[in-house]
Amino acid sequence: MRRTLALLGLLLTLCIGGLSTSHAQTHRYNPEQLEEMKQLARDGVAVAQATLGMVYSDGKDLPQDYEKARYWLTLASDQDYALAHVQLGFIYLQGLGVDADQATALEWFNKACTAGLDGGCKLHERYSK
């Protein structure tokens, strides 16, 4: 339980409080942390779901799997977790495991903006041009 709380604290530090999603993607997780993150994600913790999605997307600590990335990011997004909206936007913008679709990416960036993430507004504006 103590390690789970520590991991949750780490996830919250990486994903909340103005830190960028790229910062969360550069952090490395050991196998024990990954198992705890997976359990938190299965338990419905949005920050764990989004972080697990990013870990699957970048392929550094787990084998790269865009389908699993979209699955976990979508679960976090369903809880209106704005960073998950942004990551889904990039998946569609870059065509990672899906056909590249700028219109869908813009929808995700707009959702992030609507959820209050200034970066989502900036991304929507940038790619709308």
PyMOL commands that set and color helices and strands:
alter all, ss='L'
color gray80, all
select helices_A, chain A and resi 2-15+21-26+31-42+46-58+66-78+82-94+102-114+118-128
alter helices_A, ss='H'
color red, helices_A
deselect
rebuild
show_as cartoon
